[in-house]
Amino acid sequence: MSTRRNDPGRRDRIIDAALDVIAEDGVVGASARRIAARAEVPLGSVTYHFTGMDELLHEAFTRFSLRASDRFEGRMAGADSLAEVADAVVQIILRDTFGDRDSLVVTLELYTLAARRPEFRGITRAWMARSRASLERHVAPETARQLDGLVEGLSIHHALDPGPYSEELARAAVERLILGTAATAPPPGATPAATAGDPD
């Protein structure tokens, strides 16, 4: 009987263990031996399920980014009015993006790796694309890109220097983008054709 049949969740545990190790010691400390120990599997299981550390890191960061995107999309899906959109974005900045130290560390490790190695850049690009798509259901594409950048920047500043970045500051910045461009933004759920107006 195969190892896979005896322990069908082993591969998933290895991926989650990789994220735990990255959060503790970064990519530089994420060896196959340490990850296997954290997952409580034989070292050979890592080489059985993954061709090498690059594949394991890619799978781990992809899983992490998808989980973050799901939280982002879930928060945005509950917004109807532009005021609710603004509130959702504020909650994403202050509570969702880096709700704990591990999320902050893993995100910054991914950014660093993607900056150095193009093969990991697709993960960050897909992550940004999903965030913008969620925002574009409520605001114009240009505003969505601006909001996406604001979320990234304020989330990092809030996580690393929380004192000056109060909820009031974040809300003022978000509302300036969202409510200040309300006249050009499509209403929630509308298509561009529905908001273009009748030329006659």
RABELTA-V588139 format. One record per backbone hydrogen bond with DSSP energy under -1.0 kcal/mol. NH is the residue of the N-H (numbers start at 1). CO is the residue of the C=O. Records with the same first field share a line. If there is no record, write none. Layout:
NH->CO / CO
This chain:
6->2
7->3
10->7
13->9
14->10
15->11
16->12
17->13
18->14
19->15
20->16
21->17
22->18
23->19
24->20
25->21
26->22
30->27
31->29
35->31
36->32
37->33
38->34
39->35
41->36
45->42
46->43
47->43
48->44
49->45
50->46
56->52
57->53
58->54
59->55
60->56
61->57
62->58
63->59
64->60
65->61
66->62
67->63
68->64
69->65
70->66
71->67
72->68
73->69
74->70
75->71
76->72
77->73
79->76
85->81
86->82
87->83
88->84
89->85
90->86
91->87
92->88
93->89
94->90
95->91
96->91
97->92
104->100
105->101
106->102
107->103
108->104
109->105
110->106
111->107
112->108
113->109
114->110
115->111
116->112
117->113
120->117
121->118
125->121
126->122
127->123
128->124
129->125
130->126
131->127
132->128
133->129
134->130
135->131
136->132
138->135
139->135
144->140
145->141
146->142
147->143
148->144
149->145
150->146
151->147
152->148
153->149
154->150
155->151
156->152
157->153
158->154
159->155
160->156
161->157
166->164
170->166
171->167
172->168
173->169
174->170
175->171
176->172
177->173
178->174
179->175
180->175
182->179
184->181
185->181
189->137
190->187
